[in-house]
Amino acid sequence: MLALGLLILRLVIGLTLAAHGAQKLFGWFGGPGMSGWTGAMNRMRIRPATPWAWMSALAEFLGGIGLALGLLFPLPNAAIAGSMLVAIALVHLPKGFFVSKGGYEFNLAIIAAVAALALTGPGSVSLDSALGIHLPEPISVIVVTILVLVGVGVALVTRTPVAATETKPQTT
């Protein structure tokens, strides 16, 4: 039953994130495509916008596929977590918790799911199991977690500063 539970979780979370990535990469499912997604990254002041747009879209798409297939764990988990952390920091955090208000509820649930899967592994019904791929534990989880945190930090710190607002002199 454990293998089935992990498979269901991997498929639902993985395919959901792959669909989000496909929106950004290909414009599928009503998404913006890469030109629209690069524009969104520009509006979020991510610099340079184009490489970060590609990286985030591929993290969701390929991370989602890797998660669904159970391939190269914990790498897809880390890719997804990084994308969700940046989304929380730049878009959802100021809107509060609940997704109905644009908050970070969904992103946090995704992070929790991929973290739990990274700690448990993909299960016996996975490509990692079928191919005999086993990245060293716990070092692989620790290393990718550090890399995700560094990458998220770089994405946030290198943003273009907010333009100073001009103040008009007051007339009396």
C-alpha positions as CSV (number, residue, x, y, z in Angstrom):
1,M,0.0,0.0,0.0
2,L,2.9,2.4,0.7
3,A,4.1,2.1,-2.9
4,L,0.6,2.8,-4.2
5,G,0.3,5.8,-1.9
6,L,3.6,7.3,-3.0
7,L,2.7,6.6,-6.7
8,I,-0.6,8.5,-6.3
9,L,1.1,11.4,-4.6
10,R,3.9,11.6,-7.2
11,L,1.5,11.5,-10.1
12,V,-0.9,14.1,-8.8
13,I,1.7,16.6,-7.7
14,G,4.1,15.9,-10.5
15,L,1.6,16.1,-13.3
16,T,0.0,19.3,-11.7
17,L,3.4,21.0,-11.7
18,A,4.3,19.7,-15.2
19,A,1.0,21.3,-16.4
20,H,2.0,24.6,-14.8
21,G,5.4,24.4,-16.5
22,A,3.7,23.6,-19.8
23,Q,1.6,26.8,-19.4
24,K,4.8,28.8,-19.2
25,L,6.9,26.9,-21.8
26,F,4.3,26.2,-24.5
27,G,1.3,28.4,-23.7
28,W,-0.8,25.3,-23.1
29,F,-3.8,25.2,-20.8
30,G,-4.3,29.0,-21.2
31,G,-0.8,29.8,-20.1
32,P,1.4,32.8,-21.2
33,G,4.0,30.9,-23.1
34,M,7.7,31.9,-22.8
35,S,7.2,35.5,-24.0
36,G,4.5,36.1,-21.5
37,W,6.3,34.3,-18.7
38,T,9.5,36.3,-19.4
39,G,7.4,39.5,-19.3
40,A,6.0,38.4,-15.9
41,M,9.6,37.8,-14.6
42,N,10.4,41.4,-15.8
43,R,7.4,42.7,-13.8
44,M,8.7,40.8,-10.8
45,R,12.0,42.6,-11.3
46,I,13.9,39.3,-11.7
47,R,17.1,39.9,-13.6
48,P,18.1,38.7,-16.0
49,A,14.5,37.8,-16.8
50,T,15.0,35.5,-19.7
51,P,17.3,32.8,-18.2
52,W,15.3,32.9,-14.9
53,A,12.1,32.5,-16.8
54,W,13.5,29.4,-18.7
55,M,14.9,28.0,-15.5
56,S,11.6,28.3,-13.5
57,A,9.5,27.0,-16.4
58,L,11.8,24.0,-16.9
59,A,11.9,23.4,-13.1
60,E,8.2,23.1,-13.0
61,F,7.8,21.1,-16.3
62,L,10.8,18.7,-16.0
63,G,10.6,18.6,-12.2
64,G,6.9,17.6,-12.5
65,I,7.7,14.9,-15.0
66,G,10.6,13.6,-13.0
67,L,8.5,13.6,-9.9
68,A,5.6,11.7,-11.6
69,L,8.0,9.1,-13.0
70,G,10.0,8.8,-9.8
71,L,13.2,9.6,-11.6
72,L,16.5,11.0,-10.1
73,F,15.0,11.7,-6.6
74,P,15.5,14.2,-4.9
75,L,16.4,16.4,-7.9
76,P,12.9,17.0,-9.3
77,N,11.7,17.7,-5.7
78,A,14.3,20.4,-5.3
79,A,13.4,22.0,-8.7
80,I,9.8,22.2,-7.7
81,A,10.5,23.5,-4.2
82,G,12.7,26.2,-5.5
83,S,10.1,27.4,-8.0
84,M,7.4,27.4,-5.3
85,L,9.6,29.3,-2.8
86,V,10.2,32.1,-5.3
87,A,6.5,32.2,-6.1
88,I,5.7,32.5,-2.5
89,A,8.2,35.2,-1.8
90,L,7.4,37.4,-4.9
91,V,3.7,36.8,-5.5
92,H,1.7,35.1,-2.8
93,L,3.1,36.0,0.6
94,P,1.7,39.6,0.6
95,K,-1.7,38.2,-0.2
96,G,-1.9,36.0,2.9
97,F,-2.4,32.3,3.4
98,F,-5.6,31.4,1.5
99,V,-5.4,30.7,-2.3
100,S,-8.9,32.2,-2.7
101,K,-7.2,35.6,-2.0
102,G,-4.1,34.7,-4.1
103,G,-2.2,33.5,-1.1
104,Y,0.5,30.9,-0.7
105,E,-1.7,28.0,0.5
106,F,-1.3,25.9,-2.7
107,N,2.5,26.6,-3.0
108,L,3.0,25.6,0.6
109,A,1.1,22.3,0.1
110,I,3.3,21.6,-2.9
111,I,6.5,22.2,-1.0
112,A,5.3,20.0,1.9
113,A,4.5,17.2,-0.6
114,V,7.8,17.3,-2.5
115,A,9.7,17.6,0.8
116,A,7.9,14.5,2.2
117,L,8.6,12.6,-1.1
118,A,12.3,13.7,-1.0
119,L,12.6,12.2,2.5
120,T,10.7,9.0,1.8
121,G,12.0,8.4,-1.8
122,P,9.9,7.7,-4.8
123,G,8.8,4.2,-3.7
124,S,9.1,0.9,-5.4
125,V,6.8,1.8,-8.3
126,S,9.2,4.3,-9.9
127,L,11.9,4.6,-12.6
128,D,14.5,5.0,-9.9
129,S,13.6,1.6,-8.5
130,A,13.2,0.0,-11.9
131,L,16.6,1.3,-13.0
132,G,18.4,0.8,-9.7
133,I,19.1,4.5,-9.3
134,H,19.7,5.4,-5.7
135,L,21.4,8.8,-5.0
136,P,23.3,8.7,-1.7
137,E,21.1,9.5,1.3
138,P,20.9,11.7,3.3
139,I,23.7,13.7,1.6
140,S,21.8,14.1,-1.7
141,V,18.8,15.6,0.1
142,I,21.0,17.9,2.2
143,V,23.0,19.1,-0.9
144,V,20.0,19.8,-3.1
145,T,18.3,21.6,-0.2
146,I,21.3,23.9,0.2
147,L,21.5,24.5,-3.5
148,V,17.8,25.4,-3.7
149,L,18.1,27.8,-0.8
150,V,21.2,29.4,-2.5
151,G,19.4,29.6,-5.8
152,V,16.3,31.2,-4.3
153,G,18.4,33.6,-2.4
154,V,20.3,34.6,-5.6
155,A,17.0,35.1,-7.5
156,L,15.6,37.3,-4.8
157,V,18.8,39.3,-4.0
158,T,19.6,40.1,-7.7
159,R,16.2,41.6,-8.4
160,T,16.2,45.2,-9.8
161,P,15.6,47.7,-7.0
162,V,12.2,49.4,-6.8
163,A,12.4,52.7,-8.5
164,A,12.3,55.6,-6.1
165,T,9.0,57.4,-6.2
166,E,9.2,61.0,-7.0
167,T,7.7,63.3,-4.5
168,K,6.1,66.5,-5.7
169,P,6.7,69.6,-3.7
170,Q,3.7,70.7,-1.7
171,T,2.2,74.0,-2.6
172,T,0.9,76.2,0.2
